[in-house]
Structures are given as C-alpha cells and as structure tokens.
Amino acid sequence: MLVDTKARVGVFAIALGAYLPQFPSLVPEFESQYEAFKKTLPDTVDLIDGGIVTTKELSQAAGDRFRAADVDLVIMQLLTYATSYNMLPAVRDLDVPVVLVNVQKLKAPDYPNTDNAKWLGELYACGAVGEMVADLERAGKRHAVITGVVEGGDPYVEKEIAQWCTAAQVRRRFRDTNLAQIGRPYPGMMDLYIDETNLYHRMWVYTKQFDWEKMWAIADNITDEDAIRAKAEDILDTFEIEGGATVETVWDMAKYVVAFEQWVKDEQLGFVASHYDGFAQGVAGKLDSMLIPAFSMLIKQGTACAVEGDIKVAMAMSILKTIAGTGQLSEMYSIDFPEDICIIGHSGSGDADISQARKPSMKIVPVFHGKTGGGYLTQFYPPAGEVTYLAITQDRDGHFKFIVAEGVNEEGPIFEFGDTNMRTRFTCGAREFVNRWSEAGPTHHMAAAVGRHIDTLVKVAKIFNVPIDIITR
C-alpha cells in the first residue's frame, strides 16, 4: 500500500496465582503454552505483549502497556481457571474488543492417569469463560469467545484469530491515515452528505480538504522522466486501451499519477472522495479527463478513491480492500427479471485487482454522463464466483451502520459502455434482495469484493462498535 499501517494487538494470558506454588510444574507448562500461542498469531500485526498475568498488579501493568501502544484489539489466552480480576485491570480503560481464546491443550483426557496438575495445566477449559464475559458485560466491553484445541491443530481457531487480526488492521488504517475531500459531493445526493467532525469522533477518520485549483497544479513540479516513463508503462500494463496506446499517449496521465502518489504519501491518505463540477477547460479539463484512470492507479495500491464525493463508500472500499484485497465502488444498476439477477456496477475509478476475468479496459468518451466534461472511462471485469457487498450509512442521530450481503456473480452478458458491472445472484432472489437492501437504508453506493467476507465484517463492526445488517448470505 502507498501508505502502510500495521495493527497493534495486545496479547496476554491468565492463570490463577494460587495454583502455582501448589503445582510448580504449571509454571514451565504455562510459559511454554503462552510462547507457542503467540507464534500462532499472524506476523501481519505488531504484538504488544502483556505477559502471563496471575495477579491484579500484573494485569494493571499489562493494561499500561496496551494503553501506551493504543492497541486495536486485545486477545487473551485462558491457560486455566483464573479469577476475573486477572483480566479486568488490563482492559478496563480500553475501547476495543477483548477476544477470549479458550483453547485446551489436549483433545481428551487420559482419565485414569490425570492428576490435578495435568488437569489444570493441559485439560482445563470453559470454566472461567463465562465469568470473564459476565464481567466484561458489566464493564461495558465488547467481547468474543473462541473455543478450540491445540493438539492436532484447529483450523477454526486459526481462522477466527486471523479474521480478528485482519479486522484490527482496518481500525489502525482508519486511525493512522487521513481522508482527502476534493470539491464536494455531487449536488443533491443528500444520502452522501456527511458531518466530518462526527466522522472523526465516531470512525476515527480525519478529513483534509483540498481545492481543485490546488490539484490542477499538483504535477507542475514532476520532472523525473524515468519515474514518469515507469508509471506510463505501469498504466499500459494495467489497462487495455481502446485503439492502442504508447508511453507517449499516457505520458501526461503518468505524470499526474506520480504526483498523486507523492501527495498520498505526504498527506498520509488512505481515502479520497472527489467530485468536479466546474468548467472542464484548459488545465482543469486536462486533469478532469484523466482522473478516473489516475485514481484507479491509486486504488490498485490501497488508497480508496470514490467518485461523486462519497466519503462513506470510500470507507467501505478501504475496508474491503484491507480485508479482502479488492474494493470496487458499485451501485444498483438494473434487474434481469427472467434471469432473477441484479446488475450491479458503477462508472469511474475502480480496483484493477478485482478485474480477474480479463484485463481492465480504458476508452475515451465525449461526455461523462451526469457530470462535467469527458475523457477516459475505465471498465473492470470481476470474476464469476462469490462476492461481498458493503455499504456504510447513518441513522438520524449520525450513528454509522454497516449493511452487508453475499452473492454469486454469474457469467453472461454485461453492459459494454465503459462502466464496471456484474451479474449477481442472491439466495433470496433479485426482487427480494432489492427490497431488503433498500429497506436497510443504505446510501445508493456500496463497495464490492471478491469472495465471502461477512464473518470478518462482523468483527470489523464490533471493533468499530457499529451495528451491522446482514441482508443475505
């Protein structure tokens, strides 16, 4: 990604201090289990180690480390029974979910050969989990439980932990990067309008405002011809350009992309929401004509760029790009009633990584429908197979909500006028899907990703402390 971030995950384990002098063999046993557990966490996150906690004081010390690191998530391993005071001081002052990993070392007891030390050290599970959740509830903390076994490996536990770490990455990206707003939302699309201060308070995203006059001059100082040539070749590698093209054909576009990439790095941008509604003449017209492919090159590198000034869908695109590797802006287009499928897509910038059915295409059109000017349109071709949609909306009090659905893209005819679009079948049928999705109150935009990702999105919603409506899966 152009602006890289890494989630910070607080990790600690708990055990009852009273057991340790009674059964000295538990100390090396627990140390071994905890070290092995930490190695199962993905190296895509930074671990903030709170250690093995057996007293309130050790728990407080772990909490100090977690707060100082501004962790995105806390994962706690239950080694054996422990009282809840071993947990609460470590998480009391944090506003992140606490994931209780309740894994038993052995699959089953060797009943006649199990003494207290072996039971407490290698076979104890479940007993303390309810206590922990009860006290997390009373403390107003978000929580989740993962139960499994170490012996022989447990794919379920591995998958759940990986999804939580991926979800934590979204929080870190929202906290560490900024959103660039260029211009304003498309006039009259009031579902897109937003209070940027409320956005910062509730979703941690800080908005930087930019004027188009500043953007027109962004490439004026780009003189590195080697960098421009390399970017021109990257554009040619990314797109199939109608009528053919050379490095010289896309030279000016490449110059702007180089400038935009430096701008993203300098401003720490994870999201861009833009709309141009001026007079597309001179340098303004030149930039406006090439914005769609230029911003598409940024999306390819992890910076979500949304047309029509839609901040909320830029966030949805970033979430899916972070957890799924693809994030394409979309909206409801049409219904094919005989086939019982929804045609879903959008014009404008898109994600080259979602164009897995064929190479993205670029062509020049005389007019951007409904918008000022004309220029380059890009079309991306998502593959047949599973797909996830995510919309972010708000209620009357400004609280955010996720709306999600899973479906299957099918082979068949699509529109060829330059807009990305796909044929999606939903288990509830096209008519019912449109009813359910619309009744959930989304904006008219959503983001799309290849694959099924609702399980991870549920975790993202819990990290952000927002409700999530699951329409169909």
PLY file of the C-alpha trace (Angstrom):
ply
format ascii 1.0
element vertex 473
property float x
property float y
property float z
element edge 472
property int vertex1
property int vertex2
end_header
0.00 0.00 0.00
1.12 3.55 -0.68
0.53 4.36 3.00
1.20 1.25 5.05
-0.14 0.63 8.53
0.12 -2.34 10.85
-2.42 -3.32 13.50
-1.34 -3.40 17.13
-2.74 -6.35 19.05
-2.42 -6.65 22.80
-1.84 -10.23 23.90
-1.74 -11.73 27.36
-2.58 -14.93 29.20
-4.17 -15.51 32.59
-3.87 -18.18 35.25
-4.76 -18.38 38.95
-1.77 -17.40 41.06
-2.87 -19.70 43.90
-2.19 -22.77 41.74
1.47 -22.04 41.05
3.04 -22.75 44.47
0.74 -25.76 44.84
1.80 -27.27 41.50
5.25 -25.94 40.50
5.17 -27.84 37.19
2.48 -25.44 35.97
4.95 -22.56 35.64
7.06 -24.01 32.79
3.93 -25.58 31.30
2.12 -22.24 31.08
5.19 -20.41 29.82
5.56 -22.97 27.03
1.89 -22.77 26.10
1.91 -18.97 26.03
5.02 -18.77 23.84
3.52 -21.31 21.45
0.24 -19.39 21.37
1.90 -16.09 20.44
3.56 -17.78 17.48
0.13 -18.70 16.08
-0.78 -15.03 15.61
-0.09 -13.70 12.09
3.05 -11.65 11.53
0.92 -9.02 9.79
0.31 -7.39 13.20
2.53 -5.93 15.89
2.12 -7.84 19.16
2.07 -5.85 22.37
2.99 -8.49 24.95
1.23 -8.24 28.30
2.78 -11.48 29.58
1.27 -14.15 31.81
-0.97 -12.48 34.36
-1.56 -14.13 37.73
-2.23 -11.07 39.91
-4.12 -7.80 39.77
-0.82 -5.92 39.71
0.43 -7.82 36.67
-2.89 -7.16 34.99
-2.55 -3.43 35.64
0.95 -3.48 34.17
-0.36 -5.21 31.03
-3.08 -2.57 30.76
-0.47 0.19 30.97
1.39 -1.33 28.01
-1.79 -1.75 25.99
-2.91 1.84 26.55
0.53 3.25 25.76
0.53 1.35 22.44
-3.07 2.34 21.57
-3.88 -1.29 20.73
-6.55 -2.07 18.16
-7.61 -5.33 19.77
-6.85 -7.46 22.83
-6.52 -11.24 22.64
-6.43 -13.12 25.92
-5.43 -16.76 26.30
-7.07 -18.65 29.16
-4.42 -21.07 30.38
-6.53 -22.49 33.19
-9.08 -21.22 35.63
-8.45 -17.65 36.75
-10.49 -15.03 38.52
-11.72 -12.07 36.54
-9.51 -9.59 38.41
-6.66 -11.07 36.38
-8.38 -9.73 33.27
-10.32 -6.57 34.08
-7.46 -4.20 35.03
-5.75 -4.98 31.72
-8.74 -3.92 29.63
-10.74 -1.57 31.85
-9.57 1.65 30.18
-9.58 0.34 26.60
-12.31 0.81 24.00
-11.56 -2.25 21.87
-12.99 -5.78 21.81
-11.48 -8.45 24.04
-11.20 -11.85 22.34
-11.12 -14.72 24.84
-9.19 -17.65 23.40
-10.39 -20.71 25.27
-8.16 -23.44 23.85
-7.44 -26.73 25.57
-4.01 -28.24 25.05
-5.11 -31.88 24.73
-8.04 -33.24 22.75
-9.26 -35.56 25.50
-8.26 -36.68 28.99
-6.44 -39.87 29.79
-8.82 -40.23 32.70
-7.07 -42.77 34.99
-3.68 -41.06 34.53
-4.71 -37.46 35.06
-3.83 -35.74 38.32
-4.68 -32.20 39.40
-1.59 -30.65 37.82
-2.20 -32.26 34.45
-5.90 -31.37 34.54
-5.27 -27.75 35.44
-2.35 -27.38 33.05
-3.41 -29.28 29.95
-7.11 -30.10 30.16
-8.90 -27.19 31.80
-11.24 -25.25 29.52
-14.56 -23.45 29.68
-14.89 -22.88 33.41
-13.63 -19.29 33.53
-15.01 -18.07 30.23
-18.49 -17.30 31.49
-17.04 -15.39 34.42
-14.92 -13.28 32.09
-17.82 -12.48 29.77
-20.12 -11.63 32.68
-17.65 -9.06 33.98
-16.85 -7.69 30.52
-20.58 -7.16 30.05
-20.84 -5.33 33.37
-17.86 -3.19 32.38
-19.48 -2.33 29.03
-16.76 -4.03 26.98
-17.16 -5.69 23.60
-16.08 -9.33 23.56
-15.88 -12.58 21.64
-15.06 -16.18 22.58
-13.04 -18.68 20.54
-13.07 -22.25 21.83
-10.84 -24.99 20.46
-7.94 -27.32 20.97
-4.17 -27.17 20.44
-3.40 -30.84 19.92
-3.51 -31.74 16.24
-4.16 -28.15 15.19
-7.50 -26.39 14.99
-8.30 -24.63 11.68
-11.36 -22.97 13.21
-9.29 -21.25 15.88
-6.64 -20.22 13.36
-9.28 -18.76 11.02
-11.04 -16.83 13.78
-7.83 -15.32 15.11
-6.69 -14.40 11.59
-10.02 -12.68 10.89
-9.81 -10.71 14.14
-6.29 -9.56 13.31
-7.41 -8.53 9.83
-10.34 -6.62 11.32
-7.94 -4.87 13.69
-5.95 -3.75 10.65
-8.98 -1.76 9.49
-9.09 0.17 12.77
-5.41 1.02 12.56
-5.76 2.18 8.97
-8.67 4.45 9.88
-6.76 5.91 12.83
-3.40 6.40 11.11
-4.42 7.69 7.69
-6.39 10.71 6.52
-9.22 11.26 4.08
-8.86 13.78 1.27
-12.03 15.56 0.25
-11.65 17.35 -3.09
-14.54 19.56 -4.06
-17.85 18.46 -2.57
-20.40 15.67 -3.04
-22.47 15.50 -6.20
-25.12 18.23 -5.82
-28.40 16.90 -4.47
-27.13 13.42 -3.49
-28.06 14.12 0.10
-27.52 10.50 1.14
-23.80 11.18 0.61
-23.62 14.35 2.71
-21.69 13.98 5.93
-20.54 15.83 9.06
-16.74 15.44 9.02
-16.43 16.22 12.74
-18.92 13.47 13.58
-16.98 11.19 11.23
-13.79 11.82 13.19
-15.48 11.24 16.56
-17.22 8.03 15.55
-14.98 6.42 12.91
-11.56 7.99 13.72
-11.10 9.32 10.18
-9.70 12.84 9.88
-10.73 14.77 6.75
-8.33 17.05 4.89
-9.99 19.49 2.49
-8.44 20.22 -0.91
-9.50 22.65 -3.65
-9.41 21.73 -7.31
-7.22 24.75 -8.04
-4.53 23.14 -5.91
-4.93 19.78 -7.62
-4.56 21.26 -11.12
-1.01 22.29 -10.23
-0.07 19.08 -8.43
2.07 17.75 -11.32
3.80 21.03 -12.20
6.98 20.12 -10.34
7.21 16.49 -11.54
10.31 16.40 -13.75
11.73 12.91 -13.19
11.29 11.45 -16.66
12.40 7.98 -15.58
9.67 7.91 -12.91
7.07 9.18 -15.39
8.10 6.60 -18.00
7.94 3.77 -15.46
4.47 4.88 -14.40
3.35 5.14 -18.03
4.46 1.55 -18.56
2.57 0.56 -15.38
-0.58 2.16 -16.81
-0.14 0.30 -20.11
0.37 -2.95 -18.19
-2.77 -2.31 -16.13
-5.21 -1.29 -18.88
-6.18 -2.43 -22.35
-6.58 0.95 -24.03
-9.11 1.19 -26.83
-7.40 1.99 -30.11
-3.98 1.20 -28.66
-1.58 3.47 -26.79
2.10 4.15 -26.20
4.12 5.61 -23.38
3.78 8.99 -25.08
-0.02 8.64 -25.27
-0.35 8.30 -21.49
2.63 10.49 -20.55
0.59 13.31 -19.03
-1.58 10.83 -17.15
1.52 9.11 -15.79
2.89 12.47 -14.67
-0.26 13.12 -12.65
-0.21 9.61 -11.16
3.39 10.13 -9.98
2.28 13.42 -8.44
-0.78 11.84 -6.82
1.31 9.03 -5.33
3.64 11.53 -3.69
0.64 13.54 -2.48
-0.86 10.40 -0.89
2.40 9.68 0.93
2.93 13.28 2.05
-0.62 13.65 3.35
-0.89 10.06 4.70
-4.05 9.41 2.70
-5.98 6.17 2.98
-9.11 7.54 1.30
-10.00 10.10 -1.37
-13.53 11.34 -2.11
-13.78 13.77 -5.02
-16.22 15.42 -7.39
-15.53 18.06 -10.03
-18.38 20.29 -11.16
-16.56 23.21 -12.76
-15.75 24.20 -16.31
-13.66 21.43 -17.88
-11.37 23.73 -19.85
-7.63 24.28 -20.02
-5.60 22.56 -17.33
-8.83 21.82 -15.44
-10.23 19.93 -18.41
-6.97 18.08 -18.92
-6.88 16.80 -15.34
-10.61 16.07 -15.27
-10.33 13.92 -18.39
-7.76 11.61 -16.81
-8.88 11.49 -13.18
-10.68 8.15 -13.49
-7.66 6.06 -14.56
-5.30 8.14 -12.37
-7.35 7.46 -9.24
-7.72 3.82 -10.34
-3.95 3.52 -10.13
-4.15 4.73 -6.52
-6.89 2.22 -5.67
-4.68 -0.54 -7.05
-2.12 0.47 -4.41
-4.55 0.56 -1.49
-5.86 4.14 -1.37
-9.64 4.05 -1.81
-10.81 6.72 -4.31
-14.54 7.34 -4.57
-16.32 9.39 -7.21
-19.20 11.79 -6.57
-17.53 12.91 -3.34
-18.85 9.90 -1.41
-16.86 9.65 1.82
-18.88 6.75 3.20
-18.30 4.50 0.20
-14.60 5.41 0.24
-14.51 3.94 3.75
-16.38 0.83 2.60
-13.95 0.39 -0.30
-11.00 0.71 2.08
-12.45 -1.85 4.48
-12.92 -4.42 1.75
-9.55 -3.67 0.17
-7.92 -4.20 3.59
-9.66 -7.45 4.50
-10.23 -8.95 1.05
-7.63 -7.41 -1.25
-10.30 -5.92 -3.54
-12.62 -2.95 -3.16
-14.78 -1.74 -6.05
-17.35 1.08 -5.92
-20.78 -0.14 -7.06
-24.47 0.65 -7.07
-27.71 -0.98 -8.15
-27.99 -0.73 -11.95
-30.75 -2.95 -13.29
-32.64 -6.18 -12.70
-32.74 -9.00 -15.22
-36.12 -10.40 -14.16
-36.14 -13.51 -16.37
-32.69 -14.48 -15.03
-33.55 -13.30 -11.47
-30.23 -11.47 -11.09
-29.19 -7.94 -10.16
-26.90 -5.94 -12.42
-24.57 -4.04 -10.08
-21.79 -1.64 -11.02
-20.65 1.96 -11.46
-18.69 4.26 -13.72
-15.48 5.90 -12.64
-12.37 4.80 -10.80
-12.07 1.14 -9.89
-9.84 -1.55 -8.50
-7.65 -3.36 -11.02
-7.27 -6.23 -8.57
-10.96 -7.08 -8.88
-10.68 -7.34 -12.67
-9.84 -11.03 -12.63
-12.00 -12.12 -15.58
-10.00 -10.02 -18.03
-7.65 -7.05 -18.21
-9.32 -3.71 -17.36
-10.17 -1.53 -20.33
-9.89 2.20 -20.90
-11.54 4.28 -23.57
-12.24 7.92 -24.35
-15.85 9.14 -24.24
-17.11 12.60 -25.23
-19.19 13.03 -22.07
-19.20 11.66 -18.51
-22.92 11.02 -18.08
-24.42 13.33 -15.48
-21.10 15.10 -14.92
-18.90 17.81 -16.39
-16.57 17.08 -19.26
-15.44 13.89 -20.90
-12.31 11.80 -21.19
-11.11 8.39 -20.09
-13.52 5.78 -18.74
-12.30 2.55 -17.17
-14.14 -0.75 -17.02
-13.17 -3.60 -14.73
-14.28 -7.21 -15.03
-14.91 -9.05 -11.74
-14.78 -12.84 -11.98
-17.65 -15.27 -11.76
-17.97 -16.57 -8.25
-18.64 -15.36 -4.73
-18.87 -11.66 -3.98
-19.46 -9.49 -0.91
-21.12 -6.07 -0.82
-20.68 -3.49 1.95
-22.48 -0.18 2.40
-21.92 2.31 5.21
-24.84 4.52 6.17
-26.04 6.68 9.08
-29.16 6.97 11.19
-30.99 10.13 12.20
-28.58 10.71 15.12
-25.45 10.42 13.00
-24.51 6.91 14.14
-22.93 4.75 11.45
-24.15 1.33 10.35
-22.79 -1.41 8.09
-25.05 -3.15 5.58
-23.65 -6.34 4.04
-24.64 -9.08 1.64
-23.04 -12.03 -0.08
-23.98 -13.33 -3.50
-22.59 -15.04 -6.57
-21.54 -13.32 -9.78
-22.53 -15.29 -12.84
-21.26 -15.48 -16.39
-23.34 -13.75 -19.02
-23.80 -10.54 -20.97
-22.90 -7.21 -19.33
-23.11 -3.58 -20.36
-20.17 -2.56 -22.54
-20.43 1.25 -22.43
-17.45 1.68 -20.13
-18.94 1.06 -16.69
-17.87 -1.77 -14.42
-20.89 -4.04 -13.88
-21.61 -7.58 -12.84
-24.46 -10.08 -12.74
-25.11 -11.07 -9.11
-27.48 -13.77 -7.91
-28.68 -13.68 -4.30
-30.19 -16.57 -2.35
-33.33 -14.53 -1.66
-33.87 -13.61 -5.32
-33.31 -10.30 -7.09
-36.64 -8.67 -6.22
-36.43 -9.55 -2.53
-32.78 -8.54 -2.33
-33.53 -5.07 -3.70
-36.37 -4.72 -1.19
-34.31 -5.87 1.80
-31.19 -3.91 0.85
-33.13 -0.72 0.21
-35.18 -1.05 3.41
-31.94 -1.18 5.40
-31.38 2.48 4.43
-28.05 2.43 2.60
-26.66 5.21 0.50
-27.02 4.45 -3.20
-23.36 3.37 -3.33
-21.72 0.27 -1.92
-18.35 -1.45 -2.24
-17.78 -4.89 -3.70
-15.09 -7.51 -3.12
-14.34 -10.94 -4.49
-15.13 -13.75 -2.02
-17.27 -14.16 1.09
-16.28 -11.82 3.91
-19.28 -11.28 6.16
-17.65 -13.19 9.03
-14.74 -10.75 9.04
-17.00 -7.73 8.51
-18.96 -8.70 11.63
-15.68 -8.46 13.54
-14.85 -5.11 11.94
-18.26 -3.83 13.02
-17.63 -4.97 16.59
-14.24 -3.24 16.62
-15.88 -0.02 15.38
-18.81 -0.57 17.75
-21.38 -0.10 14.99
-24.41 -2.26 14.16
-24.38 -4.46 11.08
-27.37 -5.54 8.98
-26.82 -8.84 7.18
-29.18 -8.86 4.20
-28.38 -12.27 2.73
-25.53 -14.75 2.63
0 1
1 2
2 3
3 4
4 5
5 6
6 7
7 8
8 9
9 10
10 11
11 12
12 13
13 14
14 15
15 16
16 17
17 18
18 19
19 20
20 21
21 22
22 23
23 24
24 25
25 26
26 27
27 28
28 29
29 30
30 31
31 32
32 33
33 34
34 35
35 36
36 37
37 38
38 39
39 40
40 41
41 42
42 43
43 44
44 45
45 46
46 47
47 48
48 49
49 50
50 51
51 52
52 53
53 54
54 55
55 56
56 57
57 58
58 59
59 60
60 61
61 62
62 63
63 64
64 65
65 66
66 67
67 68
68 69
69 70
70 71
71 72
72 73
73 74
74 75
75 76
76 77
77 78
78 79
79 80
80 81
81 82
82 83
83 84
84 85
85 86
86 87
87 88
88 89
89 90
90 91
91 92
92 93
93 94
94 95
95 96
96 97
97 98
98 99
99 100
100 101
101 102
102 103
103 104
104 105
105 106
106 107
107 108
108 109
109 110
110 111
111 112
112 113
113 114
114 115
115 116
116 117
117 118
118 119
119 120
120 121
121 122
122 123
123 124
124 125
125 126
126 127
127 128
128 129
129 130
130 131
131 132
132 133
133 134
134 135
135 136
136 137
137 138
138 139
139 140
140 141
141 142
142 143
143 144
144 145
145 146
146 147
147 148
148 149
149 150
150 151
151 152
152 153
153 154
154 155
155 156
156 157
157 158
158 159
159 160
160 161
161 162
162 163
163 164
164 165
165 166
166 167
167 168
168 169
169 170
170 171
171 172
172 173
173 174
174 175
175 176
176 177
177 178
178 179
179 180
180 181
181 182
182 183
183 184
184 185
185 186
186 187
187 188
188 189
189 190
190 191
191 192
192 193
193 194
194 195
195 196
196 197
197 198
198 199
199 200
200 201
201 202
202 203
203 204
204 205
205 206
206 207
207 208
208 209
209 210
210 211
211 212
212 213
213 214
214 215
215 216
216 217
217 218
218 219
219 220
220 221
221 222
222 223
223 224
224 225
225 226
226 227
227 228
228 229
229 230
230 231
231 232
232 233
233 234
234 235
235 236
236 237
237 238
238 239
239 240
240 241
241 242
242 243
243 244
244 245
245 246
246 247
247 248
248 249
249 250
250 251
251 252
252 253
253 254
254 255
255 256
256 257
257 258
258 259
259 260
260 261
261 262
262 263
263 264
264 265
265 266
266 267
267 268
268 269
269 270
270 271
271 272
272 273
273 274
274 275
275 276
276 277
277 278
278 279
279 280
280 281
281 282
282 283
283 284
284 285
285 286
286 287
287 288
288 289
289 290
290 291
291 292
292 293
293 294
294 295
295 296
296 297
297 298
298 299
299 300
300 301
301 302
302 303
303 304
304 305
305 306
306 307
307 308
308 309
309 310
310 311
311 312
312 313
313 314
314 315
315 316
316 317
317 318
318 319
319 320
320 321
321 322
322 323
323 324
324 325
325 326
326 327
327 328
328 329
329 330
330 331
331 332
332 333
333 334
334 335
335 336
336 337
337 338
338 339
339 340
340 341
341 342
342 343
343 344
344 345
345 346
346 347
347 348
348 349
349 350
350 351
351 352
352 353
353 354
354 355
355 356
356 357
357 358
358 359
359 360
360 361
361 362
362 363
363 364
364 365
365 366
366 367
367 368
368 369
369 370
370 371
371 372
372 373
373 374
374 375
375 376
376 377
377 378
378 379
379 380
380 381
381 382
382 383
383 384
384 385
385 386
386 387
387 388
388 389
389 390
390 391
391 392
392 393
393 394
394 395
395 396
396 397
397 398
398 399
399 400
400 401
401 402
402 403
403 404
404 405
405 406
406 407
407 408
408 409
409 410
410 411
411 412
412 413
413 414
414 415
415 416
416 417
417 418
418 419
419 420
420 421
421 422
422 423
423 424
424 425
425 426
426 427
427 428
428 429
429 430
430 431
431 432
432 433
433 434
434 435
435 436
436 437
437 438
438 439
439 440
440 441
441 442
442 443
443 444
444 445
445 446
446 447
447 448
448 449
449 450
450 451
451 452
452 453
453 454
454 455
455 456
456 457
457 458
458 459
459 460
460 461
461 462
462 463
463 464
464 465
465 466
466 467
467 468
468 469
469 470
470 471
471 472
